[in-house]
Amino acid sequence: MDIDNEMMVQVFTEGQNIEPFFTVPRRSDSKPGKRRNINRHHQAGAMLLDADYFNNDVTHSLKEFRRRFRMNKELFLKIVYGVLEYDDYFMAKQDCTGLWGFTSIQKCTAAMRCLAYEAPPDTVNNYLRMAESTCTETLCKFHRAVW
């Protein structure tokens, strides 16, 4: 009986080291050694954009808005609201950590500036605090919404 018990214990402990029949693939952002995300403080970018162009006490005039956005403010806001109705991607959402994402005005500003100035997506990082990959995704979704 002792031999049977020892064999059962051995079989049980060996069974603990058996690989599962399937493995769940890890997400690409969970790889060991991958660098951490850069905190770009996009909420600060949203506040700067609002303070410069969209609050009641704006820093820049409507004339400067037209020169920089190549359209008047009313048309810009109509486009933002139209794109927002078409695709909820442009709505600001909270992530699982409770942080807010980019606002609809930030996303549309990034897309329209890339189109208006024929600029690459990585140029909006300084002012709007948006990564190149996010800007590229925003530009594609903006194109789908407008087209």
Secondary structure, DSSP 8 states (H G I E B T S, - for coil): -HHHHHHHHHHHHHHTT---S------GGG-TT--------HHHHHHHHIIIIISSS-SS-HHHHHHHHSS-HHHHHHHHHHHHHH-GGGS--B-TTS-B---HHHHHHHHHHHHHHT--GGGGHHHH---HHHHHHHHHHHHHHH-
